[in-house]
Amino acid sequence: FKIDFGVTSALNFEQRLTEGPILGDGAMGTELLNRGKINVNACLEETNLTSPKMVLETHLDYIKAGAEIIETNTFGANRFRLGQHGLENEVVKINSKAVEIAKEARRMTGQHIWIAGTVGPSGKTLIPVGTISNNQIREAFREQIQALSSSGIDLLILETFTGIREIQEAIASAKSITDIPIIALLTFTQEATTLEGETPREVVSELTNLGVASIGANCSVGPAPMIRVLEEMATYTDVPLTAMPNAGFPTYIDGRFIYM
């Protein structure tokens, strides 16, 4: 099929969801580590400022591989995670630069590509288990999402969340400032539950009526277990589903680590 996309909009993205599978890009952090001499403990989001060409080239390679969606290099670009590197005051600058780089990749290829602002979990634990309040978490998400939204992203991907409660806060933050489509993704264990013990059925039961464009899973423990998670989700929701698995766990065979 062929779609006349015209001007990028939330409307045609949600229409595109009904037309068939959409290919997303792959990992950003591991690619940056592979391509550059970056310390594994470094702030990978800071490379938007220090090594923008490397980030750009990563986007370009994913587009050449067929990706229709590219994700900004902003997974950990919230005030809490950036604060671990003394960059808590650079939230707007780092997120805005990430969108600028992604837009440049789209311009250079001349292809219709959706730019997804990527938001990961805060890195903090909510009370009563932790010490961070719902308001503090929500404000941190709002600050990052506002920076992404005002820079011109097409959609928002909330990814690698470990439980329903925090991703609900992120969705609420996004809904308070923008109406762009939201893809909500959690990470699951080998036992097909979130790290907080919630089942795929519980996840979709809580998220289906929050007005997100898609629900699903990312990262987790590889493609095969993720299929089981998505199959269970599909039983309990009509919302389009998203799967962005990692390579799973390696197996040690004849002196080599191999991803099965």
N, C-alpha and C positions, 0 to 999 in steps of 0.2 A: 504494500500500500504506500501511498505518497500523501504527505500532509503539507499543506501550504502554511508554514508556521507564521509568516508575517512578523509582527513585532512580538518579542517574547512577553508572555503574560502568564499570570496564574491560571487564567481560563484555559489557554491552550495546553498548559502542562497537565492539568487535570483531564482534559480531553485526551491527551496523548496516553495517559495511564489506561484508558479504556481500549486503546488500539492494539496493544500487545506489549511484549517485554521491552524494557528500556535497559540498555547496558550502561552501568556506572563505571567509574574509574577504579583504580586499585589503591593500595596503601600509599600514603604520603610520607609518614615518618620513616619507615624502613627504607624507602627509596632515597630519601635525603641522606640517611646514614650510609647507604651503599655508594652514593655518588660523591659525597664530600668527606673531607677529613673533619668530621664532627664527633665530639665526645658524646658517648651514649647518654651521659647525664646532662647534656646541654639542653637549652630551651630550643626545640626545633621550630617553634613558631617565630622566634627571633630571626630566623634565616630569611623571613620576608623582608627584613630591613638590611641584614648583613650580606645575604647571598640571593638576591631576588632572581638572578639569571638562572640559578639552579632550580629554584621553584618553578619558574617559567618553563624550563626545558622538561621538567617532570610532567607538567600539565600538557605540553605539546605532544609528548610521547604517548600519553593516555588517549588524547584525541586521535592521534594517528592510528592507535590500536582499535579505534571504533567507539570510544566512550561518547555517550550523548550527554552525560552529566559529569562535570568535574567539581571536586570539592575543594574549597579554600583551605589553605594551610593554617587552620585556626582551631584544631581540636582542643588544645589546652590553653586557648587565649582568653581565659577569664581571669579576674583579678586575683583569685586564690592561687591558681596554678602559676600564673606569671609572677606572683609574689615570692614564690620559692626561688626565683632567679633575680629578685630585686627589680622586677619589671611591672609591678602592679599599677604604675601610673602610665603605662604604655598600651593599655587595652585598645583605645581608639586607633592609635597609630598602627599597631600591628594588624588589627582586623581590617582596617581600611586599606592598608597596603596589600594584604592578601587578596582582597577583591579586585584591586587594580591589576595585580599580576594575572589573575584568572581572566579578567576582561581582555587583557592584552593577548593572552593565548588564543582566546576566541577570535579576536580581530585578525590575528596573524593567519589563522587557518581559514577564515571566511566561512566557517561552518556554523550551523545552528547548534549551539551548545548551551545547555542550562547550567548556570553557575549556582552551586549549592553552598550556602554558608554553613560551615561545619561547627557544631557545638558539642563538646564532650561534657562529661560530668564535672562537677565543681572540684572534686578531689577532697571534699570535706564530708563529714558525717553529720547528719541532722540530729538535733535533740529528739528524744532523750538519750540516745546512745552516744551521740557526739555533743558538741558545744555550739554548733551553728544553727541559728533559727531559720524558720521557713522564710521570713522576710529578708534575711541576709543572703540566703541562697537565691531567692527570686530577684533581688536587686543586682546580684552579680550576673545572673543570666540576662537580665534586662539591659544592663550596660553593654554586654558583648553583642547581643542580638541587635540592639539599636545601632551599634557601629557597623555591623554587617548590613543591616537593612538600609540604612541611609547611604551606603556605598553602592547599592544597586544590585544585590543578589536577586536571583529568580525564585529560589526556594530555600528552605532551611532543613538541614539534616541534623537531628539530635541523635547522637550515636554512642554506643558502648555504655549505655546506662545500666547499672547493676540492679536496679529495682524500680518499681512503679512510682513510689512516692516522689523521688527526685525528678524523674522525667515529667511527672505531672506539674511540678513547679516550673520546669523549663518551658513546657507548653503554655502554661498560664502566663509566663513572662512574655513569650512571643506573641500570644494573642492580645496582650495589653498594648502592643505597639505596632503591630503589622498584620496584614491579612494575607501575606504570601503563603503558599502551600508548605506544609510541614510534613516531613517524613520522620517518624518516631521509631527508633531502633534500640533494642536492649541486647545485652549479651547473655548467652546461656551456657550452662555447664554440660558435661557429658550426659548428665541425668535429665537434660531438657528442662531445667529450671533456671531462673535467674540466680545470681549470687546471693540474693536475699530469700531464695526458696520459693519464688512464685512460678506457677505453671504458665505455659503459653495461653491456655484458656483464661486464666486470671488476668493476664496482661491485656488481651484484646477486650475482655469484659470491661476493664477499667478505662481503656483508651478509645474504644470505638466511637463513643458519643462525644468526644472532645473536639471534633471537627478537624482532625488531621487528614492529610491526603493519603497517607500510607502508613502502615504499621509493619514492623518486622524485626529482624535480628541482624546483627553484624558481629564481626570478630569471632567470638565463641571458640569452638573446638573443631572447626573444619566444615566442609560442605555436607558430608553425609549426615551427621547429627543435626545440622541446620535444616535439612529437608524434613526431618521428622517434626521439628519445631514449627515449620511453616505449614505442614500438613494439618497439625492440630489447630493452629491459628485459623486456617481456612475453614475449618468446621464450625467456628463460632463467630465469624465476622464476614461481612461483605466488603469491607474496606480493602482496596488493593494492597498487596503484600510486597515487601522488599526483603531481599536476602543479599548480604554483603559479607560472605564468610572469609576467614583467613585460611591459611594452608593447613590448619590442624596441628597436631603434635607429631614431631618427627620420630621415626623408628630407627634404632641403631642396628644396621645390617653390614656385616663384613667391614667393620671399621669406619663406616660412613653413616651420617644421619640422613635419612631419606624420608621425604614427605609422601606418604602413601596416597 
